[in-house]
């Protein structure tokens, strides 16, 4: 999940190739170990807008180091990724590397598309443990993290709050005070791309972290393995907490007509004070420099009475996997490219050039942009996206149910019951969480 539904793109072109000699990766051309494989390597990844220029430079340097190898990259939009990749695999098109959203890794590990990477990717101690764990399923490593941790904290426009004598909220009641003050001035409390069902579950991820006492991922596994249910009180309470934002008009019904660009525009113009959005918003705001925004970032205040700390949902920008069918010299070549893409030097450039937040490589320093620096400090509160474990059918229930619940058209109990009924059906059809 990210600010846009099309989260990652990996576009390779002549401009990147021409610039490789000037990049910090150009030196690899003179020192790289020769590879026996000659021919084309094929990468499929998710779109990123704007393009990941660091990725392009690393690949271009790899091609310069190995002139008998050419890299072909194909990008698919997130909402069509599974369908397009399925068609490509069915057609027998070559595939040597997948650069995935973390939520898709489980699908391709479990169905046999990916092969395990244990012992093939060098010293995994270079990765932050939590980042590395996103690639581990059923005790095996199926993917390695790329880039940085991203997530959905709560951004706010300090200029709007300051103008109306308000400060960063520390409780739900503070939001209500802010709502009343801003409503009189024609300003919304929250904006959200409510037209887009894909981004509604991040609200549940945020509240479920609190209702579970910061055991959201553990509880998710318990539910998926039959040791709990989606109808359990902590799930229903988490849904209710989100739906209360709609009942109290902290999220107004006007958001249901907004897509992501429109929600960003509403926030950027000072017409809404808060925005639970992917941290890619930082780069957007810094690029556009809207006069009405003094950007700041926070965690959702504590919404429960029990023991819990505030967390925000997130995960690595991408996870890289290698298909099981790749073998021999071809596999050695693609593993060499994977090593280049996940080195400390690469991670430094990737994070810097993309205004990334928390690097996935432990030794790499994050951005010193104030908002990014603050987000890095808040990153102890990052909790992996729950839909990276959910089967797609459950994700769909929450996407549609969250949208309907905030609109006042569905109760928390009804959404929870539908999720459990869907899981029961899947289990009856042979689904088993791994």
GITARA-V174949 format. One record per helix or strand of 3 or more residues. SS is the DSSP state (H for helix, E for strand). FROM is the first residue (numbers start at 0). TO is the last residue. If there is no record, write none. Layout:
ss:SS from:FROM to:TO
ss:SS from:FROM to:TO
This chain:
ss:H from:13 to:21
ss:H from:27 to:30
ss:E from:38 to:45
ss:H from:52 to:64
ss:E from:68 to:75
ss:H from:77 to:89
ss:E from:96 to:99
ss:H from:101 to:109
ss:H from:123 to:125
ss:H from:128 to:132
ss:E from:143 to:156
ss:H from:157 to:162
ss:H from:171 to:182
ss:E from:187 to:190
ss:H from:196 to:198
ss:H from:200 to:210
ss:H from:215 to:223
ss:H from:232 to:246
ss:H from:252 to:256
ss:H from:259 to:267
ss:E from:271 to:277
ss:H from:279 to:287
ss:E from:294 to:297
ss:E from:311 to:320
ss:H from:327 to:340
ss:H from:343 to:352
ss:H from:369 to:380
ss:E from:381 to:383
ss:H from:385 to:387
ss:H from:391 to:405
ss:H from:411 to:427
